[in-house]
Amino acid sequence: MTGKFDDLPEKRRLGLEKMEQVYGFDMTDGVGDFFGLTVEHLFGDIWQREGLSDRDRRLLLIGLLAGTGGADVLGIQIPAAHANGELDDTELREIVIFLCHYAGWPNGARINSIVEETIAKAARARDRS
């Protein structure tokens, strides 16, 4: 069986496949230097390196985003980590409590909203199944 990115250069293909895995949703190939660097360097190289698991990278990224107020990207990363089984309900809630004390209560409150929305959405999906 062939994949939808098989006709692309290897680094581009690997990057797009990793983006799909990390984000948890279907990717399409894009245009422009920013997209190209994101796919080929960040996801084609950096996320492919040995030494850290995807879960480790995700935890680091969540901490960084919490500290810099990156709630918009946390709204992608937290649901993806949950959907990929990297972080469960209990772990996500514990992350909120921990990060509140280092990233500040307002940032923690925003993260908590994302976490609770993620958990509730997953529960609704399970209930419909």
C-alpha positions as YAML, in Angstrom:
chain: A
units: angstrom
residues:
- id: 1
  name: MET
  ca: [0.00, 0.00, 0.00]
- id: 2
  name: THR
  ca: [1.32, 3.42, -0.85]
- id: 3
  name: GLY
  ca: [1.04, 6.52, 1.26]
- id: 4
  name: LYS
  ca: [-0.29, 9.89, 0.17]
- id: 5
  name: PHE
  ca: [3.18, 11.47, 0.46]
- id: 6
  name: ASP
  ca: [5.14, 8.79, -1.41]
- id: 7
  name: ASP
  ca: [5.70, 10.99, -4.46]
- id: 8
  name: LEU
  ca: [7.51, 13.64, -2.39]
- id: 9
  name: PRO
  ca: [11.24, 13.80, -1.57]
- id: 10
  name: GLU
  ca: [12.09, 11.63, 1.43]
- id: 11
  name: LYS
  ca: [12.71, 14.45, 3.95]
- id: 12
  name: ARG
  ca: [9.44, 16.14, 2.97]
- id: 13
  name: ARG
  ca: [7.56, 12.82, 3.21]
- id: 14
  name: LEU
  ca: [9.09, 11.97, 6.61]
- id: 15
  name: GLY
  ca: [8.31, 15.46, 7.90]
- id: 16
  name: LEU
  ca: [4.68, 15.39, 6.80]
- id: 17
  name: GLU
  ca: [4.19, 11.91, 8.22]
- id: 18
  name: LYS
  ca: [5.68, 13.00, 11.55]
- id: 19
  name: MET
  ca: [3.51, 16.14, 11.59]
- id: 20
  name: GLU
  ca: [0.43, 13.95, 11.18]
- id: 21
  name: GLN
  ca: [1.61, 11.70, 14.00]
- id: 22
  name: VAL
  ca: [2.45, 14.60, 16.34]
- id: 23
  name: TYR
  ca: [-0.62, 16.72, 15.62]
- id: 24
  name: GLY
  ca: [-3.06, 13.85, 15.26]
- id: 25
  name: PHE
  ca: [-4.77, 15.15, 12.13]
- id: 26
  name: ASP
  ca: [-4.37, 14.81, 8.38]
- id: 27
  name: MET
  ca: [-1.77, 17.06, 6.82]
- id: 28
  name: THR
  ca: [-1.52, 18.30, 3.28]
- id: 29
  name: ASP
  ca: [1.64, 19.50, 1.65]
- id: 30
  name: GLY
  ca: [1.92, 23.27, 1.71]
- id: 31
  name: VAL
  ca: [3.91, 26.01, 0.06]
- id: 32
  name: GLY
  ca: [6.39, 28.65, 1.09]
- id: 33
  name: ASP
  ca: [9.63, 28.70, 2.99]
- id: 34
  name: PHE
  ca: [8.03, 28.72, 6.44]
- id: 35
  name: PHE
  ca: [6.00, 25.61, 5.74]
- id: 36
  name: GLY
  ca: [8.95, 23.93, 4.06]
- id: 37
  name: LEU
  ca: [11.30, 24.59, 6.98]
- id: 38
  name: THR
  ca: [8.67, 23.45, 9.45]
- id: 39
  name: VAL
  ca: [8.11, 20.18, 7.58]
- id: 40
  name: GLU
  ca: [11.64, 19.35, 6.51]
- id: 41
  name: HIS
  ca: [13.70, 20.70, 9.40]
- id: 42
  name: LEU
  ca: [11.47, 20.68, 12.49]
- id: 43
  name: PHE
  ca: [9.51, 17.50, 11.73]
- id: 44
  name: GLY
  ca: [11.87, 15.89, 9.22]
- id: 45
  name: ASP
  ca: [14.98, 16.35, 11.39]
- id: 46
  name: ILE
  ca: [14.37, 17.54, 14.95]
- id: 47
  name: TRP
  ca: [11.32, 15.40, 15.81]
- id: 48
  name: GLN
  ca: [13.07, 12.39, 14.21]
- id: 49
  name: ARG
  ca: [16.23, 12.55, 16.35]
- id: 50
  name: GLU
  ca: [17.06, 9.80, 18.78]
- id: 51
  name: GLY
  ca: [17.53, 10.56, 22.46]
- id: 52
  name: LEU
  ca: [14.04, 11.75, 23.37]
- id: 53
  name: SER
  ca: [10.70, 10.09, 22.85]
- id: 54
  name: ASP
  ca: [7.82, 11.95, 21.26]
- id: 55
  name: ARG
  ca: [6.28, 12.10, 24.75]
- id: 56
  name: ASP
  ca: [9.45, 13.70, 26.13]
- id: 57
  name: ARG
  ca: [9.45, 16.27, 23.34]
- id: 58
  name: ARG
  ca: [5.77, 16.94, 23.91]
- id: 59
  name: LEU
  ca: [6.29, 17.51, 27.65]
- id: 60
  name: LEU
  ca: [9.13, 19.92, 26.95]
- id: 61
  name: LEU
  ca: [7.04, 21.77, 24.40]
- id: 62
  name: ILE
  ca: [4.03, 22.00, 26.71]
- id: 63
  name: GLY
  ca: [6.24, 23.42, 29.46]
- id: 64
  name: LEU
  ca: [7.80, 25.96, 27.11]
- id: 65
  name: LEU
  ca: [4.45, 27.01, 25.72]
- id: 66
  name: ALA
  ca: [3.03, 27.34, 29.22]
- id: 67
  name: GLY
  ca: [5.91, 29.57, 30.25]
- id: 68
  name: THR
  ca: [5.59, 31.79, 27.20]
- id: 69
  name: GLY
  ca: [1.80, 32.00, 27.16]
- id: 70
  name: GLY
  ca: [1.40, 29.95, 23.99]
- id: 71
  name: ALA
  ca: [-2.20, 28.89, 24.65]
- id: 72
  name: ASP
  ca: [-2.99, 28.83, 20.93]
- id: 73
  name: VAL
  ca: [-0.39, 26.12, 20.27]
- id: 74
  name: LEU
  ca: [-1.24, 24.36, 23.54]
- id: 75
  name: GLY
  ca: [-4.73, 24.02, 22.08]
- id: 76
  name: ILE
  ca: [-3.15, 21.79, 19.43]
- id: 77
  name: GLN
  ca: [-0.48, 20.02, 21.49]
- id: 78
  name: ILE
  ca: [-2.56, 18.98, 24.50]
- id: 79
  name: PRO
  ca: [-5.41, 17.34, 22.55]
- id: 80
  name: ALA
  ca: [-2.87, 15.63, 20.26]
- id: 81
  name: ALA
  ca: [-0.89, 14.26, 23.23]
- id: 82
  name: HIS
  ca: [-4.12, 12.96, 24.75]
- id: 83
  name: ALA
  ca: [-5.40, 11.44, 21.49]
- id: 84
  name: ASN
  ca: [-2.01, 9.78, 20.84]
- id: 85
  name: GLY
  ca: [-2.04, 8.21, 24.30]
- id: 86
  name: GLU
  ca: [1.09, 10.10, 25.37]
- id: 87
  name: LEU
  ca: [-0.68, 11.77, 28.31]
- id: 88
  name: ASP
  ca: [-3.81, 10.54, 30.06]
- id: 89
  name: ASP
  ca: [-6.43, 12.51, 32.02]
- id: 90
  name: THR
  ca: [-4.59, 12.23, 35.34]
- id: 91
  name: GLU
  ca: [-1.24, 13.24, 33.85]
- id: 92
  name: LEU
  ca: [-2.73, 16.26, 32.07]
- id: 93
  name: ARG
  ca: [-4.39, 17.46, 35.25]
- id: 94
  name: GLU
  ca: [-1.15, 17.01, 37.18]
- id: 95
  name: ILE
  ca: [0.72, 19.02, 34.53]
- id: 96
  name: VAL
  ca: [-1.72, 21.88, 35.09]
- id: 97
  name: ILE
  ca: [-1.09, 21.90, 38.84]
- id: 98
  name: PHE
  ca: [2.68, 21.72, 38.37]
- id: 99
  name: LEU
  ca: [2.88, 24.39, 35.69]
- id: 100
  name: CYS
  ca: [0.63, 26.82, 37.58]
- id: 101
  name: HIS
  ca: [3.39, 27.19, 40.12]
- id: 102
  name: TYR
  ca: [6.12, 27.86, 37.55]
- id: 103
  name: ALA
  ca: [4.29, 29.54, 34.66]
- id: 104
  name: GLY
  ca: [1.89, 31.57, 36.81]
- id: 105
  name: TRP
  ca: [-1.72, 31.11, 37.75]
- id: 106
  name: PRO
  ca: [-3.22, 32.90, 34.71]
- id: 107
  name: ASN
  ca: [-1.25, 30.67, 32.32]
- id: 108
  name: GLY
  ca: [-2.19, 27.65, 34.40]
- id: 109
  name: ALA
  ca: [-5.85, 28.59, 34.27]
- id: 110
  name: ARG
  ca: [-5.68, 28.77, 30.45]
- id: 111
  name: ILE
  ca: [-3.94, 25.40, 30.33]
- id: 112
  name: ASN
  ca: [-6.56, 23.97, 32.68]
- id: 113
  name: SER
  ca: [-9.32, 25.10, 30.33]
- id: 114
  name: ILE
  ca: [-7.60, 23.36, 27.40]
- id: 115
  name: VAL
  ca: [-7.04, 20.20, 29.45]
- id: 116
  name: GLU
  ca: [-10.60, 20.00, 30.75]
- id: 117
  name: GLU
  ca: [-12.02, 20.69, 27.28]
- id: 118
  name: THR
  ca: [-9.78, 17.95, 25.86]
- id: 119
  name: ILE
  ca: [-10.86, 15.43, 28.51]
- id: 120
  name: ALA
  ca: [-14.56, 16.29, 28.12]
- id: 121
  name: LYS
  ca: [-14.39, 16.04, 24.32]
- id: 122
  name: ALA
  ca: [-12.71, 12.63, 24.53]
- id: 123
  name: ALA
  ca: [-15.34, 11.43, 27.03]
- id: 124
  name: ARG
  ca: [-18.17, 12.57, 24.74]
- id: 125
  name: ALA
  ca: [-16.54, 10.73, 21.83]
- id: 126
  name: ARG
  ca: [-16.26, 7.55, 23.95]
- id: 127
  name: ASP
  ca: [-19.91, 7.85, 25.01]
- id: 128
  name: ARG
  ca: [-21.02, 8.07, 21.38]
- id: 129
  name: SER
  ca: [-19.09, 4.92, 20.48]
...
